[in-house]
Amino acid sequence: MTEHRKQPPEFAQGSAGADLTPFLGTLLDGRTLTVDETTSAFEAMMTGEVHHGEMGALLALLATRLPTPDELEGAARVMRRHVTRVESDLPADEILDTAGTGGAPKTFNVSTAAALVAAGAGVNVAKHGNRSRTGRGSAEALQSIGINVEAGPETQARCLEQAGICFCFAIHHHPATRHVMPVRKAMGVPTIFNLLGPLTNPANAGRQLMGVWDGRYQKPVAEALNHLGTRRALIVHSDDGLDELSISAPSTVFEVRDGDVSSWRISPEDVGLETVGIDLVTARDLDHATEMMKSVIDGREQGPARDMTLLNAAAALLACDRVEDMKQGVQVAARSIDGGNAMASLEKLARISNG
């Protein structure tokens, strides 16, 4: 651990089980935390051994700048250590997650629709998600179409093995975050935890399609995933501010693949789709969002909502090495819908999750 500034005696730490003061000193000096320092700090927070004031101070200092890959890696390692796991017979390296950070303008539940389409194309998907402050996150959307989002880890494992897809409700998989949640709520601003959820899949997914609410986070997240051993991942953000690949603007992709990180750009026209206004894929409320997603999956929707799903499902398939490029990914995703496989995955998920 690096040397830290000395504290005057009147600022001596109280009787808490752990002390974040050395790490606060590092951050106040304008330095960053190492992987080991971040691991120590977050382990103390996730076990409830430090005062809420210290937690808030550390999270606030980290939020004043971009987190480094080392800080993201260290914090994610702690989150992964404390997660309630989904234990299946499937190799983790062949499991996909499509969780994003949220915090971007809402369209409809694109990542959830893309997950179902990818499952219909033969990918094993452990979809990690939560409720949203908008009232139409992945949990609300799936629940509204008959999925038991409260199913436990054993049922989730059966869904993954038998339906090719399960839903991992974040609030049930991260019990240790209860120590930090009051601080996050009191702060009322995004913190590093907004990035950590998608880095902590309960099934230890080695493949990932992850959207971020701000493009500045793409590179450090990609580098952290690379250090964490992710097999292949696409971290995406669109020019119109979405944490998805957009049908209404070009998008930037940072790709992690077998130890390397690269970046590239994609527009709808690159894969044979048409750029349209974002309003055509923006849902008014949960009912509207749910209907858009259902109509894509069952094949009724043939317009922009389908195209946006195809674009993101193509990225999911690419992350799983099921296609050679995004254009082929769009074609395979379309066959998943048109052949009824995506809908079959949804129906199996509903049946098995409900016992």
C-alpha positions in Angstrom: 0.0 0.0 0.0 1.3 3.5 -0.8 2.2 6.0 1.9 -0.7 8.2 3.0 -0.9 11.6 4.6 -0.8 11.7 8.3 -4.1 12.7 10.1 -4.1 15.1 13.0 -5.1 13.3 16.3 -8.5 15.0 16.4 -9.4 13.3 13.1 -8.5 9.8 14.5 -10.9 7.0 13.4 -13.5 5.8 15.9 -14.3 2.2 16.9 -15.5 0.9 13.5 -14.2 -2.5 12.5 -12.3 -1.2 9.5 -10.8 2.1 8.5 -11.1 3.7 5.0 -9.0 6.7 6.0 -5.8 5.5 4.2 -7.8 5.2 1.0 -9.5 8.5 1.4 -6.1 10.0 1.9 -4.9 8.5 -1.4 -7.9 9.9 -3.3 -7.7 13.3 -1.6 -4.1 13.5 -2.8 -5.3 13.1 -6.4 -4.0 9.6 -6.8 -5.9 6.4 -7.8 -6.3 3.1 -5.9 -4.6 -0.1 -6.9 -6.5 -3.3 -7.4 -5.5 -4.5 -3.9 -6.4 -1.2 -2.2 -9.8 -1.1 -4.0 -10.4 -4.7 -3.0 -9.6 -3.9 0.7 -11.8 -0.8 0.7 -14.8 -2.5 -1.0 -14.5 -5.7 1.2 -14.8 -3.5 4.2 -17.8 -1.7 2.8 -19.6 -4.9 1.6 -19.2 -6.5 5.0 -20.6 -3.4 6.8 -17.4 -2.8 8.8 -17.1 0.9 8.1 -19.2 4.0 8.9 -21.6 5.3 6.3 -19.8 8.6 6.3 -16.6 7.0 5.2 -18.5 5.0 2.5 -20.1 8.1 1.2 -16.8 10.0 1.2 -15.0 7.3 -0.7 -17.8 6.8 -3.3 -18.1 10.6 -3.8 -14.3 11.0 -4.3 -14.4 8.1 -6.9 -17.3 9.8 -8.6 -15.4 13.0 -9.3 -13.5 11.3 -12.2 -13.5 8.2 -14.3 -12.8 5.1 -12.4 -9.6 3.4 -13.5 -9.6 -0.2 -14.8 -7.8 -1.2 -11.6 -10.5 0.3 -9.4 -13.2 -1.3 -11.4 -11.4 -4.6 -11.3 -10.8 -4.5 -7.5 -14.4 -3.5 -6.7 -15.9 -6.1 -9.2 -13.8 -8.9 -7.6 -15.3 -8.1 -4.2 -18.8 -8.0 -5.8 -18.2 -11.4 -7.4 -17.0 -12.8 -4.1 -20.2 -11.9 -2.4 -22.7 -12.6 -5.2 -25.4 -15.3 -4.7 -24.5 -17.7 -7.6 -26.5 -19.5 -10.2 -24.8 -22.9 -10.4 -25.5 -24.7 -13.6 -23.9 -27.5 -15.6 -23.1 -25.1 -18.4 -19.5 -23.8 -19.0 -19.4 -20.2 -17.7 -17.4 -19.2 -20.8 -20.4 -20.1 -23.0 -22.9 -18.1 -21.0 -24.0 -14.6 -22.1 -25.3 -11.6 -20.2 -26.9 -8.5 -21.8 -27.1 -6.3 -18.7 -26.4 -2.6 -19.1 -25.9 0.2 -16.6 -29.1 2.0 -17.3 -29.2 5.8 -16.7 -29.6 6.5 -20.4 -32.7 7.8 -22.3 -35.3 5.0 -22.3 -36.6 3.4 -25.5 -38.1 0.0 -24.8 -36.6 -3.1 -23.2 -34.1 -3.7 -26.0 -31.5 -5.7 -24.1 -34.2 -8.1 -22.8 -35.6 -8.6 -26.2 -32.1 -9.1 -27.6 -31.5 -11.7 -24.9 -34.6 -13.7 -25.9 -33.7 -13.5 -29.6 -30.1 -14.7 -28.8 -31.5 -17.6 -26.7 -33.7 -18.5 -29.7 -30.6 -18.7 -31.7 -29.0 -21.2 -29.4 -27.1 -19.0 -27.0 -27.2 -19.6 -23.2 -28.3 -16.3 -21.6 -28.2 -15.5 -17.9 -29.9 -12.1 -18.1 -29.0 -10.0 -15.1 -31.3 -7.1 -14.4 -33.3 -5.1 -11.9 -36.2 -2.7 -11.5 -35.8 0.8 -12.9 -36.7 4.1 -11.5 -38.8 4.6 -14.6 -40.9 1.6 -13.6 -40.1 -0.3 -16.7 -36.8 -2.1 -16.2 -36.1 -5.7 -17.3 -37.7 -7.1 -14.1 -41.0 -5.2 -14.6 -41.1 -6.0 -18.3 -40.5 -9.7 -17.8 -42.9 -10.0 -15.0 -45.6 -8.3 -17.1 -45.3 -11.0 -19.7 -45.5 -13.9 -17.3 -42.0 -14.6 -16.1 -41.5 -15.3 -12.4 -38.7 -12.9 -11.7 -38.6 -13.9 -8.1 -37.5 -17.5 -8.9 -34.6 -18.7 -6.8 -31.1 -19.7 -8.0 -32.0 -23.4 -8.4 -35.0 -22.5 -10.6 -32.8 -20.0 -12.5 -30.3 -22.8 -13.2 -33.1 -25.0 -14.6 -34.3 -22.2 -16.8 -30.8 -21.7 -18.1 -30.2 -25.3 -18.8 -33.7 -26.2 -20.2 -34.9 -22.9 -21.8 -31.5 -21.5 -22.7 -32.3 -18.3 -20.7 -32.8 -17.3 -17.1 -33.5 -14.0 -15.3 -31.2 -13.1 -12.4 -33.0 -10.5 -10.4 -30.2 -8.3 -9.0 -31.9 -7.5 -5.7 -31.8 -11.2 -4.8 -28.2 -11.8 -5.8 -26.2 -9.1 -4.1 -27.1 -9.3 -0.4 -23.9 -7.7 0.7 -24.8 -4.4 -1.0 -27.4 -3.8 1.7 -24.6 -2.2 3.7 -24.0 0.3 1.0 -27.5 0.9 -0.3 -28.5 3.5 2.3 -25.4 5.5 1.3 -26.1 5.3 -2.4 -29.7 6.4 -1.9 -28.7 9.3 0.3 -26.1 10.4 -2.3 -28.6 10.5 -5.1 -26.0 10.5 -7.9 -24.4 7.8 -9.9 -21.5 6.0 -8.3 -19.1 3.3 -9.3 -21.8 0.8 -8.2 -23.8 1.7 -11.3 -21.0 0.1 -13.3 -20.4 -2.9 -11.0 -23.8 -4.6 -11.4 -23.2 -5.5 -15.0 -19.7 -6.7 -14.1 -21.0 -9.2 -11.6 -23.2 -11.8 -13.4 -24.5 -14.4 -10.9 -23.8 -17.2 -13.4 -20.2 -15.9 -14.0 -21.0 -15.3 -17.7 -17.9 -15.2 -19.8 -19.6 -13.4 -22.7 -21.2 -10.0 -22.4 -23.1 -7.3 -24.3 -23.0 -4.3 -22.0 -24.4 -0.8 -22.6 -23.1 2.2 -20.6 -24.9 5.5 -20.1 -21.8 7.6 -21.0 -19.2 6.7 -23.6 -16.4 7.8 -21.4 -16.8 4.7 -19.4 -16.4 2.3 -22.3 -12.6 2.0 -22.3 -12.1 1.5 -18.5 -14.9 -1.0 -18.3 -13.5 -2.9 -21.3 -10.1 -3.0 -19.8 -11.5 -4.1 -16.4 -13.5 -6.9 -18.1 -10.3 -8.0 -19.9 -8.4 -8.1 -16.6 -11.2 -10.1 -15.0 -10.9 -12.8 -17.7 -14.0 -12.2 -19.8 -13.8 -14.3 -22.9 -15.5 -11.8 -25.2 -17.6 -8.7 -24.6 -19.0 -5.7 -26.5 -19.4 -2.5 -24.5 -21.6 -0.1 -26.4 -22.9 3.5 -26.4 -24.6 5.4 -29.1 -24.2 8.9 -30.4 -27.7 9.7 -29.3 -27.0 8.8 -25.7 -28.4 5.2 -25.4 -26.8 2.4 -23.5 -27.7 0.2 -26.5 -26.7 0.0 -30.2 -29.0 2.6 -31.7 -31.2 2.5 -34.8 -31.3 6.3 -34.9 -27.5 7.1 -34.7 -24.1 5.5 -35.1 -22.7 3.7 -32.1 -19.2 3.1 -30.6 -18.2 -0.4 -29.6 -15.3 -1.4 -27.3 -14.6 -5.0 -27.8 -12.8 -7.4 -25.4 -11.7 -10.6 -27.2 -9.3 -13.2 -25.8 -7.1 -10.7 -24.0 -7.2 -7.8 -26.4 -9.3 -4.6 -26.4 -10.2 -2.8 -29.6 -12.9 -0.3 -30.7 -15.0 0.2 -33.7 -18.0 2.1 -35.0 -21.3 0.9 -36.5 -24.3 2.4 -38.1 -27.6 0.7 -39.0 -26.8 0.9 -42.7 -23.7 -1.1 -42.2 -25.8 -4.2 -41.6 -28.6 -3.4 -44.0 -30.9 -1.6 -41.6 -32.3 1.9 -41.9 -31.7 4.9 -39.6 -34.9 6.2 -38.2 -36.0 8.7 -35.5 -35.5 7.6 -31.9 -39.2 8.4 -31.2 -40.2 5.4 -33.2 -38.6 3.1 -30.7 -39.4 5.0 -27.5 -42.2 3.5 -25.3 -44.6 5.7 -23.5 -44.9 3.5 -20.4 -44.5 -0.1 -19.2 -47.5 -1.4 -21.0 -46.3 0.1 -24.3 -42.7 -1.1 -23.7 -44.0 -4.6 -23.0 -46.2 -4.7 -26.1 -43.3 -3.5 -28.2 -41.1 -6.3 -26.9 -43.7 -9.0 -27.2 -44.6 -7.9 -30.8 -40.9 -8.1 -31.7 -40.5 -11.6 -30.2 -43.6 -13.1 -31.7 -42.9 -11.6 -35.2 -45.8 -9.2 -35.5 -43.5 -6.1 -35.4 -41.7 -5.6 -38.7 -40.5 -2.0 -38.2 -37.9 0.0 -36.2 -38.4 -1.9 -32.9 -37.6 -5.2 -34.6 -34.6 -3.6 -36.4 -33.2 -2.3 -33.1 -33.6 -5.7 -31.5 -31.9 -7.4 -34.4 -29.0 -4.9 -34.2 -28.4 -5.6 -30.5 -29.1 -9.4 -30.8 -26.5 -9.4 -33.6 -24.0 -8.0 -31.1 -24.9 -10.6 -28.5 -24.4 -13.4 -31.1 -21.0 -11.8 -32.1 -20.0 -11.8 -28.4 -20.7 -15.5 -28.3 -18.8 -16.3 -31.5 -22.0 -17.6 -33.1 -21.5 -15.3 -36.2 -18.6 -13.9 -38.1 -19.7 -10.3 -38.2 -22.6 -8.0 -37.4 -24.3 -8.4 -40.8 -24.5 -12.1 -40.4 -25.7 -11.6 -36.8 -28.7 -9.6 -38.0 -29.6 -12.4 -40.4 -29.3 -15.1 -37.7 -31.3 -13.0 -35.3 -34.1 -12.5 -37.8 -34.3 -16.3 -38.3 -34.6 -16.7 -34.5 -37.7 -14.5 -34.6 -39.2 -15.7 -37.9 -38.7 -19.3 -37.2 -40.5 -19.0 -33.8 -37.5 -19.9 -31.7 -37.3 -16.6 -29.8 -41.0 -17.0 -28.8 -40.4 -20.6 -27.8 -37.5 -19.5 -25.5 -39.9 -17.0 -23.9 -42.6 -19.6 -23.4 -40.1 -22.1 -21.9 -38.8 -19.4 -19.6 -42.3 -18.6 -18.4 -43.2 -22.2 -17.8 -40.1 -23.3 -16.0 -39.7 -20.1 -13.9 -43.2 -20.6 -12.6 -42.6 -24.2 -11.6 
